[in-house]
């Protein structure tokens, strides 16, 4: 159990870094580009991931993961107006996740969550 929490934090940091590297390589227009008619652009995927992280990780030990304030359908609207805004929101979602996970301890890992 002692290595589990550091391990998952490291794994989450790795996945966040992949997104960060993607943002460094692409312009805002490229992040918003719909590469296929039935595919979401990266900016929409980011928006959905942020909504998911905020909903799932906010008070996740005591509340249901699907929050009343989440409007999932709007996450699929391409509304970011700048790369800076997209990255700010991306970081907001990840900060929520990391704050929740880094506050955990061995005792938390033995509780059932609903």
C-alpha positions in Angstrom: 0.0 0.0 0.0 2.8 2.4 0.8 4.0 2.4 -2.9 0.5 2.6 -4.4 -0.2 6.3 -3.8 3.2 7.5 -5.1 2.8 5.1 -8.1 -0.6 6.4 -9.1 0.5 10.0 -8.6 3.5 9.4 -10.9 1.2 7.8 -13.5 -1.2 10.7 -13.5 1.7 13.1 -13.8 2.9 11.2 -16.8 -0.5 11.4 -18.5 -0.7 15.1 -17.8 2.8 15.6 -19.2 1.7 14.0 -22.5 -1.1 16.5 -22.8 1.3 19.4 -21.9 3.7 18.2 -24.6 0.9 18.1 -27.1 -0.2 21.7 -26.3 3.5 22.9 -26.8 3.6 21.4 -30.3 0.2 22.6 -31.6 -1.3 26.0 -32.4 -4.7 26.9 -31.1 -6.2 26.4 -34.5 -4.7 22.9 -34.6 -6.2 22.2 -31.2 -9.6 23.2 -32.4 -9.4 21.4 -35.8 -11.9 18.6 -36.3 -9.8 16.0 -38.2 -12.8 13.9 -39.2 -16.5 14.5 -39.4 -17.4 12.2 -36.6 -14.4 13.1 -34.3 -14.0 15.7 -31.6 -11.1 18.2 -31.8 -8.5 18.1 -29.1 -10.0 21.2 -27.5 -13.3 19.4 -27.0 -11.7 16.3 -25.6 -9.8 18.6 -23.1 -13.0 20.3 -22.1 -14.7 17.0 -21.5 -11.7 15.7 -19.5 -11.7 18.8 -17.4 -15.5 18.5 -16.7 -15.0 14.8 -15.8 -12.0 15.5 -13.5 -13.8 18.3 -11.7 -17.0 16.3 -11.2 -15.3 13.0 -10.2 -12.5 14.3 -8.0 -14.4 17.1 -6.1 -15.2 15.7 -2.7 -14.9 12.2 -4.2 -14.7 10.5 -0.8 -18.1 11.9 0.3 -20.1 12.7 -2.8 -21.3 11.0 -6.0 -19.0 11.6 -8.9 -21.7 13.0 -11.2 -22.3 16.4 -9.7 -25.5 18.3 -10.1 -23.6 21.4 -11.4 -22.0 19.4 -14.2 -23.5 20.1 -17.6 -21.9 17.2 -19.5 -23.5 18.0 -22.9 -22.0 21.5 -23.0 -18.5 19.9 -22.7 -18.9 18.9 -26.3 -19.3 22.5 -27.5 -16.0 24.0 -28.8 -16.0 27.2 -26.8 -12.4 27.9 -25.8 -11.3 31.2 -27.2 -7.6 30.9 -26.7 -4.9 28.3 -26.1 -4.2 30.0 -22.8 -7.8 29.5 -21.7 -7.6 25.8 -22.7 -4.4 25.3 -20.8 -5.8 27.1 -17.7 -8.8 24.9 -17.7 -6.7 21.8 -18.3 -4.6 22.7 -15.3 -7.7 23.3 -13.2 -8.9 19.8 -13.8 -5.6 18.2 -13.1 -5.1 20.3 -9.9 -8.5 19.1 -8.7 -7.4 15.5 -9.3 -3.9 15.9 -7.7 -5.3 17.7 -4.7 -7.7 14.9 -4.1 -5.2 12.1 -4.6 -2.3 13.7 -2.7 -4.6 14.1 0.3 -5.2 10.4 0.5 -3.5 8.0 3.0 -3.6 4.3 3.6 -6.8 4.5 5.6 -8.7 6.1 2.7 -7.7 3.3 0.4 -9.6 0.7 2.5 -13.0 2.5 2.3 -15.6 1.6 -0.2 -16.6 4.6 -2.3 -20.0 5.0 -4.0 
